[in-house]
Amino acid sequence: MNDVKPEDYSCEVLLEKTTQDDARNTSFPTDAYNVEYTVEGEDRLDVCRSAKMSNIFDLYFDKYGPCMKKISYGSGTIPPNRFGLKPPPKKKKKR
């Protein structure tokens, strides 16, 4: 395969070659998409996030060629600006 980086397309691949059950996880951001494609006769499913669906299409087309079957909205419920943030540490109360 070509040396194609998701960062060059403003994309982030969250899960590669995953199952439908893992892709239905609601802890993903709302801008995550389920990408179904076929490579060498093998059906694959990825979870990828990007602001535009066309960026995801361009990434997979340049990486694997004309292999796309479907790009659909994911099941994520986390706002994109809150995804991946860790809660701030608890401060000790002064007595």
Secondary structure, DSSP 8 states (H G I E B T S, - for coil): -----GGGGTEEEEESS--HHHHT-TTSBTTEEEEEEEETTEEEEEEEEES-HHHHHHHHHHHHSS-EEEEEE----B-TTTTT-----------
